[in-house]
Amino acid sequence: MLKEKEKYENPSIELVAVDEGQIVGPLDIEYEWKEGTVCSRGTGLGGMIWHIAVHPEFRRRGIAKRLLMKAEQLAKEKQLNRLEA
């Protein structure tokens, strides 16, 4: 178990889902500024989903889906053409 948040060598998209002031789910994507530096497949710039989770008491509420949808929107804004996991 890590005692602090992981840091990435490349740029990242880091999101957290919050419910009534409590963090209930993180999502971390490290993405490329230069092709082939993070992802292993495809051409163009991509991102690697390193972490996505939802606290067990908050599952089945669409939280992970909303995290992924927001991450996809941000990835498109950064002109990433794919996400790997």
N, C-alpha and C positions, 0 to 999 in steps of 0.2 A: 504494500500500500504506500502510495506517495504521500508525503507530508506537505508538499507544495505543488502548485500547478506547474505542469510541464511547460518548458519554453521551446520554441521552434527556431530552427536555423533560417527558415524562409518566412515570408509573410503568412499570416493566418487569419482565418475567420473564426472568432471565438464567441459563442452565444451561450446564454443561460436562460432557462425558463424559470420564472418566479411566480409563486402563488402565495398571496398574502404575506409578502416579505420573506418567504422561505425559498431558497434555491431548490428546485425539484428536478432539474435536468440540465446537463451541459452538452454542448456539441462543439467539437474542435476540428477545423479543417486547415491543414497546412497546404499552401498552394505555390505553384511555380511562377517565377518571374522569368525563368529561362527553361525552355522545353527540356524534359528529361531529368530535372533536378529533384523531383519529388515522386512523380508517377512513373510507372513502368510500361504502360500500354498506350496505344493510340498516338496521334500526332496533335500538335497544338498544345496549348497550356491546359493543365489539369490541376485538380486538388485531391488530396488524400484525407478521407474522414478517419481521424485517429480515435476520436471518442464520441460516442453518443449514448446517453443513458437517461433513464427516468427513475426517480425514487419509486420503490415498489408500491407505496401507498397512493401514488398519483398516476399509476398506469391505467391504460384503457380509457384515457380522456382526450386522446389526440395530441398530446404534448409533443411526442417525438415527431409526428407528422408535421406539426407547425414549425418545429425547429428545422426540419429538413426543407420545408417550403421556403422559409426565410433564408436558409443557407444557399439554396438554389438561386434565389433572387440575387443575393449578394455575389455569388459566383458568376452569374451572367453579367452583372455590372462590371466585374473585373475581367470580363471577356474570357473566362474559363469555358472550355467546351465539354468537359466531363469531370465527374467525381469518381474516385476509386475508394474502396474500403477494404 
